[in-house]
């Protein structure tokens, strides 16, 4: 199979984990190439996500690197499966690769936790609310680009309602609940939709009141994707130049602590619903 020109974040992650497996064992790329019956350049391409690696080669490498965590190795071999055609592929060439990577990340998650401080989480946005969020960006997007992003965002939401929906927990700051993207009426309908979503068995919404004061990661929107094994989790942050995907041990540890704080210190689910009802009454 020829090298990829634009590997996805999922493919890059597989390569990064292969590199980590090798370097943690003190194994040189040359030795790994000999072990797997290939050459040094192809090892480099595998580790950068440009080339795929077979499940058998992953297991061979894991054995020689003395990795005995079978659950982790099995999860790693799952990443080697060649991607099938998925719904986000229809947006390829129309939207940035980062947006497609977010959709793929969510689709393969076993659970998602988010923290939002300015606008409501994309997986819970109404069409009109999302349209106004995209219309507020700079530089201004064309009407076509806005509608493409809205359609993509609405399609992302199917991960919450598919046959085996993922567990989804969203921590939302009071400021995000009060921001009026699209005005009073759009905000009111958005908050009503949020309350309706909060009644679904796989969705939990927790509010961070303004009076709570400081909280970790203030100002950063966070999407934390839970993988089948914790070592393969991913933290995704929004930035002015596009999404950032973080998966180093130190980053994952940091954001797990952030989420532990959120679970401990935010309003419980029922109190959060009451809080949102109160904001609706004020609109």
N, C-alpha and C positions, 0 to 999 in steps of 0.2 A: 504494500500500500504506500502511495507517495506521501511525502511529508505534508502536514497541514500548513496553510499559510496564516490562518487566524484561529488558533485553538481557543476553545471556550474556557471559562474559569474552572469548570469541572475537570477538563482535560489538563489544564495547568496544575490543578491541585493534585491530580494523580502523579504527575511528574515530580512535583515538589515533595510528595510523600516518598516516592522511590528514592530521590536524592537524600532525604533525611534518613531513610532506612540504611542506605549505603554508608553515608558519612558518619552516622552514629556508631556504626560497626568498625569504623576506621578502614573501610575498604576503598581502594582506589578505583577510578573509572576504568582504568585499563584492566584491572583484575575482574571487575564486574562484566566487562565486555567479553573476556575470555570465558568466564563462567557461563554466560548466556549465549555464547556462540555468535557474537556479533562484533562490531568494531567500536572504537572509542567515540567516533562522531555520532553513531546511532544512540549510544548511551546518553550523550549530551542532548540529542534531540528528544529522547524519551523524557528526560528530566525537565525539559522546557515545555513539554506538552505538544511538541510538533509531531512526534511519532507516538503511536500506541504501543502498549506492551501487553503480551498475552497473560491470562491468569496463571498459566503454568510457569512462566518466567517470573511473575511476582512471587509465587510460592517458592521457587528455586532460590531467588534472591533472599527471601525472608528466612529460609532455612539456613543458608550460609551466613546470614547476619545474626543468627541465633535469636530471631524474634519468635517467641513462643506464644504470643497472644493470638490465638486462633480466631477469636472474634474480630480483632482488628484486621488480620490478614484476609479474612473472608470479605469484610467490608471493602477492603482495598481492591480485591479482585472484582467486586461489583462495579467499581469505577472504570474497569477496563472494557466493559461492554460497549460496543459501538453504538452511538446514539441512533435511536429510531426517529422517524419524522414525528415532530410534535407540533402543537398548535402555535408555539412562538416562532417556528420556522417561516410562517407566512409573513412575518415582519422583517425577515432578514433582508438587508439592503435598503430597508425603509426607516428603521430605527437604529440607534447606536447599539453596538455589541453589549455594552454594559447593561442596558435594559433587558436584552435577551438573556444575559447571564443571571440577572435577578430572578426572572421567571423560571429558568432551569433550576436555580438553587432552591427556590420555594417548592418546586414540583417534586424534588428528590428528598426533601426534608421529612423527618418523622415528627417534628414539632417546630414551631416558630414562636419566638418572643420578640416583641418590638417595643421601642421607647420613642414616643413622639412628643415634641415640645412646641411646634409651631403649627403644623397642620395634622389632620387626622390620618391614620394609617391607610396606605393605598389599598390594601385588601378589603377595607371597610368603607371606602368612599363611594358616594353616589356619582352618577355620570355628570350631573351639573356641577357638583362640588369639584370633581376632578378637573372638569373643563376650566373652571375659574382658577384653580391652582396652576394649571399649565399656562393659562393666559397671563399670569402675573410674572412670569419669568423674563429675564433679560439675557441675551437679546430677545426681542419679541419673536414668537413663533408664528408661522403662517397658519391660517385656519386649517389647512390640510394636515400640517404637522401636529396641531393640537388634537384634531380628531383621531389621528393615528395613535397618539399617546393615550387618549381616553379609551379607545377600543382595546388597546393592549392592556391597560390597567383593568378594565372590566373583565377581560379574558383571564387575567391572573387570578381573579377571585374564585374561579372554578375549583381551585385547589382546596377551598374550604367546604365545598359542597359535593365533591366527587364521592364515589361509592365507599372509599376508605378515606374520609377527610382527616386532615392533620389536626392535632391539638394546637390551638392558637391563643396566645396570651398577649394582650396589648396594654402597656402602661402609658397613659395619656395625661399630659400636664393640663391643668386647668386653662392655661393660656391658649393651647391648641383648640380646646372646646369653645372658647369665646371668640376666636378669630372668625371674621365673617367673610370668607371667600364667597363672593357672589351675592353678598347682602344678607339681610335679615331672613327672608323667606327661604333661600337656598340653605342657609345655616340651620334653620329650624327643621327642614325636611331631612337634612343630613344627620342631625342629632336624633331624630326619631328613628331613622334607619339604623343608627348605631345602637339604640336601645333594643330594637328588634333583633339585631345580630347578637346582642349580648344574651339573649334567651336561648340561643342555640347551644346544644350540649358540648360542642367542641371549641366554643369561643368564650374567653374570659376577658373582661375589660375592667381595668383598675385605674382609678383617677389619682393623680398627684395634685393636691390642692395647693394654691399659691401660698397659703399660710404655712405650708410645710417648710418653706425656706429653701436652704441649699439641698442639692441632691447630686449624686455622682454623675459625671458626664453631661452636666447641664449644657444645653444648647446643641447637643449632637443627637441626630436621629439615628437609631440603632435598629438593625434587623439581625437577630441572632438565630441562625439556622442550626437545628439539632440534627445530627447525623445518626445512623444506626449505632455508631460508637463515638464516644465523646472526643476522641483524638481527631476525628474528621469533621467536627463542628466548624462553622464559619461565622465570623462577625462581618456584617456589611454596613458601612457608613456612607451617608450622602456627603458629597462635596461639590464645590462649584464646578469642578472639571469632570464630574461623573462619579459613579459608585466606586468605593474602595472595598476590597475583599481582604480580610485579615484572618490568618489562621496559625500564626506562630503560637507556641505554648504560652508565652507571656501575654499576648493579646487576648487569647481565649480566657486565661485565668482572670485577667482584669475585667473583662465584660461579664463573666459569670458572677463575679463579686458585685458588679453593678446591678445585675438582675436579682441577686439574692437580697440586696438592699431594697429593691423595688417591691419584691414579694413581701418583705417584712414590714415596710414602712408606708405603703400606699393604702388607700381606702379599700376595704373588702368589696367583693363583687356587688352585693346588695346595696351597700352604702354608696358605691360608685353610680349605680343606676339612679338612686335618689338624687345624687348630686347633679347628674345630667338632666333629670326631670326639672330640677330647680332652675338650671340655666335656660331650658326651653321656656319655662313660665316667664322668665325675664325678657325674652325676645319679643 
